[in-house]
Amino acid sequence: MLRKLLISGLVASLPFSTLSAGEVEILDVVATQSNGTWHFAVTVKHADTGWDHYADGWEVLTLEGTSLGYRTLAHPHVNEQPFTRALGGINIPEGITDVMIRARDTDGWSDTMFNVKLP
């Protein structure tokens, strides 16, 4: 009887853990320069579940962690995965050849970053 209860408890807990949306994954970044500023098109993937849990932004950073620009994602993309959103007008200081892109969801920042070598 105890074994049956343990197995039932384990099975009952599985749906809860599989419903977690997890971290935002950055799939691709296209960086282009025009008239002295940069434009970033970032493709992200996240298991958005609705307004309670969705990818809500991404940021361009120097390798030292200075924020150069932030793109707000203002709504869930439950039925549009992956998706690409852009941010332009970013000033990159002279001499910087690489930047990092990090994304966040409504739970906070992802642990992984995407390195972009500027063309």
Secondary structure, DSSP 8 states (H G I E B T S, - for coil): -HHHHHHHHHHHHHHHHHT-----EEEEEEEEEETTEEEEEEEEE----BTTB-EEEEEEE-TT--EEEEEE--S--TTS-SEEEEEEEE---TT--EEEEEEEETTEEEEEEEEEE--
